[in-house]
């Protein structure tokens, strides 16, 4: 073989190798797209901070005993693993990825949990093992929901105020949707359902295919959760009592006349915090308002629900984290498995 032919052959082989490398780099780096109706977490969990998220048989959660570091476990709390040390909230999961807000903190001995570390605020994507972390936007996050292939997030800026922004899960097409307060947490069938804040408290729907807004119902709602044809909401005009509105029948049912601070809907149950100077309590009821019972007396927050347990903590007290069975009899205990895992990972 002549020298020129050898050079040509080497050139061709080198070109093929480079092409294969580029192809493999593209394939491994490509972020697969979701179905347009995919959501990242339940509206109720996200309205309560998004500290727990269940997807495909795993629960991803912010471990309050480890400065809200990202952990995963089975729904029965077995096989618990620390994924990374990021202090997270607004956890979303779909396909091969996790999406979450990461909060800032100063180093040293501050914080309620163990292992307090310095962090940078923003929204991030990682794989399901908490690795290959990618920053999608550096900002202060109020709330966030995965809506198909976009992350819709309410963010706050000291100069421009609050806005609703969106970004593709592959970090492209970042844009501002609206320069007003819009809670994106309730996403269903291509629409974000939210309460108006700029001009009214009506139930609105944002169609994400066009980012156009429409009024669904002229109620006086707060933190709406849409499930099985009903809208569960806090009635602003009636001292924040809990109601549900039938989208098909155009009727309202009062579920409790007690003033509530927050609530979460999961399956056949509603868990809610009663706001009372004399008898505050975390309670639960069936979704039709029946079988009301007290879960725990006191003031609690961050009501997050999985298929096995309901998790919550005292007002302004990150730990201890309490839990009770989601569907079984009320039996409040502490989330000891998370505390033990934090001790083992920090120590």
ABEGO torsion letter per residue (X at the ends): XBAAAAAAAAAAAAAAAAAAAAAAAAAAABBBBBBAABBABBAAAAAAGGABBBBGGBBBBBBAAAGGBBBBBBAAGBGBBBABABBBBGBBBBEABBBBBBBBBBBEABEABBGBBBBBBEBBBBBAAGBGBBBABBBBBABBBBBEABBBBBBBBAAAEBBBBBBBAAGBGBBBABBBBBBAABBBGGBBBBBBAAABABBBBBBAAAGBBBBABBBBBBGBBBBGGBBBBBBAABGGBBBBBBAAAGBBBBABABBBABBBBBEABBBBBBBBAABBBBBBBBAAGBGBBBABBEBBBGBBBBAABBBBBBBGBAOBBBBBBAABBBBBBBBAAAAAAAAAAAX
